[in-house]
Amino acid sequence: MLDWTDRHCRFFLRQLSRHCLLYTEMVTGAAILRGDPDWLLRFSPAEHPVALQLGGSDPQALATAARIGAGYGYDEINLNVGCPSDRVRSGRFGACLMAEPELVAECVAAMIASADLPVTVKTRIGIDSQDTYEFLQQLLEHVTAAGCGTVIIHARKAILGGLSPKENRTIPPLQYTTVYRVKQDFPELEVILNGGVTELSAAATHLEAVDGVMLGRAAYHNPYILTGVDARFFGATRQPPSRATVIHRMLPYIETELNAGTALKHITRHMLGLYHGVPGARAWRRHLSQHATASNAGVEVIEAALDAVHSLTAPVNPEPATRVGHG
Ligand SMILES: Cc1cc2nc3c(=O)[nH]c(=O)nc-3n(C[C@H](O)[C@H](O)[C@H](O)COP(=O)(O)O)c2cc1C
């Protein structure tokens, strides 16, 4: 997610789930070719498994970008055919490409030939008035013929004229049954459903009909939800980490990043939602927001934020442990 799932965010999310697949922000093929690939692509080995999402419609540029991405060690290359922003449309990529299935297939084939990695596609269920099932089906036929084995489908169409990207994530109605139908019609294709999933119980329900579920905003705003993923969907038996453990696991990373010149706020902004929905949420957010922005802010800010939460949530008169469960 643009501006959200940068490498600091992904490192943080990885402390919450060992198994979920993380995605980069969308990076355009042109940016990788003309910009500073190291700045755009480097990431911590601790983030694995992680997919690089590319945007663009020039098969050769995407092929080169995919090869460079593979060299950085990404586990998957994903092509964005779902982003509705004007900026993206003027560059002829994102959701508007749904109307050019041959070109999308050409891009996919070129990326597969160039990078020795799975190439996946993220798309919508339609665009504007091109919102029939057959329209989506045509795109999927092309990309599967080109060698794409996994699609992530945001279960709402995109309105390319008139709605902002934000509105395009809420206003067009979610149509999960369309994604379920894709799985029925393309049984060999790995189908990942996306859009509006905020609880793991809802993800479990979708998994009766599709192969995977992608969480976007919920994972960012309420990241602790990810601690349930490994046991529920990957058979892990380890206890999920507490919030305090997650924070302590972040500290060595943050120290290293601060020493390398990263500002604390660039990391802590992704951690603001950690206490979402539980006592201490406001104290945590407030402390970080107020103190992590100082130019010399260090890990002591995080430790103090944690103290602020715990001073609020520690029981005043804890019950003796021997009495737990009696009566
Ligand atoms: C701030 C923000 C940035 C996003 N950037 C991208 C992006 O770069 N690539 C992409 O495929 N989707 C992007 N999305 C869309 C999400 O991946 C997802 O499809 C959408 O939010 C619906 O899923 P959700 O309801 O679980 O959030 C972005 C969403 C948000 C909120």
Ligand as a Chemical Component Dictionary entry (heavy atoms), coordinates in Angstrom:
data_LIG
# 
_chem_comp.id                   LIG 
_chem_comp.type                 NON-POLYMER 
_chem_comp.pdbx_formal_charge   0 
_chem_comp.three_letter_code    LIG 
# 
loop_
_chem_comp_atom.comp_id 
_chem_comp_atom.atom_id 
_chem_comp_atom.alt_atom_id 
_chem_comp_atom.type_symbol 
_chem_comp_atom.charge 
_chem_comp_atom.model_Cartn_x 
_chem_comp_atom.model_Cartn_y 
_chem_comp_atom.model_Cartn_z 
_chem_comp_atom.pdbx_ordinal 
LIG C1  C1  C 0 -3.153  4.075  1.735  1  
LIG C2  C2  C 0 -3.446  2.959  0.755  2  
LIG C3  C3  C 0 -2.541  2.703  -0.247 3  
LIG C4  C4  C 0 -2.773  1.666  -1.155 4  
LIG N1  N1  N 0 -1.832  1.394  -2.096 5  
LIG C5  C5  C 0 -1.973  0.299  -2.889 6  
LIG C6  C6  C 0 -0.935  -0.116 -3.754 7  
LIG O1  O1  O 0 0.151   0.494  -3.839 8  
LIG N2  N2  N 0 -1.145  -1.215 -4.510 9  
LIG C7  C7  C 0 -2.313  -1.945 -4.433 10 
LIG O2  O2  O 0 -2.444  -2.953 -5.102 11 
LIG N3  N3  N 0 -3.303  -1.568 -3.635 12 
LIG C8  C8  C 0 -3.153  -0.473 -2.846 13 
LIG N4  N4  N 0 -4.154  -0.131 -1.975 14 
LIG C9  C9  C 0 -5.411  -0.920 -1.951 15 
LIG C10 C10 C 0 -5.301  -2.089 -0.963 16 
LIG O3  O3  O 0 -4.264  -2.963 -1.333 17 
LIG C11 C11 C 0 -6.597  -2.888 -0.930 18 
LIG O4  O4  O 0 -6.823  -3.428 -2.205 19 
LIG C12 C12 C 0 -7.812  -2.049 -0.529 20 
LIG O5  O5  O 0 -7.519  -1.185 0.549  21 
LIG C13 C13 C 0 -8.983  -2.955 -0.156 22 
LIG O6  O6  O 0 -8.612  -3.863 0.863  23 
LIG P1  P1  P 0 -8.947  -3.586 2.430  24 
LIG O7  O7  O 0 -10.419 -3.340 2.508  25 
LIG O8  O8  O 0 -8.509  -4.825 3.128  26 
LIG O9  O9  O 0 -8.164  -2.369 2.824  27 
LIG C14 C14 C 0 -3.947  0.892  -1.057 28 
LIG C15 C15 C 0 -4.855  1.168  -0.030 29 
LIG C16 C16 C 0 -4.606  2.186  0.871  30 
LIG C17 C17 C 0 -5.593  2.451  1.987  31 
# 
loop_
_chem_comp_bond.comp_id 
_chem_comp_bond.atom_id_1 
_chem_comp_bond.atom_id_2 
_chem_comp_bond.value_order 
_chem_comp_bond.pdbx_ordinal 
LIG C1  C2  SING 1  
LIG C2  C3  SING 2  
LIG C2  C16 DOUB 3  
LIG C3  C4  DOUB 4  
LIG C4  N1  SING 5  
LIG C4  C14 SING 6  
LIG N1  C5  DOUB 7  
LIG C5  C6  SING 8  
LIG C5  C8  SING 9  
LIG C6  O1  DOUB 10 
LIG C6  N2  SING 11 
LIG N2  C7  SING 12 
LIG C7  O2  DOUB 13 
LIG C7  N3  SING 14 
LIG N3  C8  DOUB 15 
LIG C8  N4  SING 16 
LIG N4  C9  SING 17 
LIG N4  C14 SING 18 
LIG C9  C10 SING 19 
LIG C10 O3  SING 20 
LIG C10 C11 SING 21 
LIG C11 O4  SING 22 
LIG C11 C12 SING 23 
LIG C12 O5  SING 24 
LIG C12 C13 SING 25 
LIG C13 O6  SING 26 
LIG O6  P1  SING 27 
LIG P1  O7  DOUB 28 
LIG P1  O8  SING 29 
LIG P1  O9  SING 30 
LIG C14 C15 DOUB 31 
LIG C15 C16 SING 32 
LIG C16 C17 SING 33 
# 
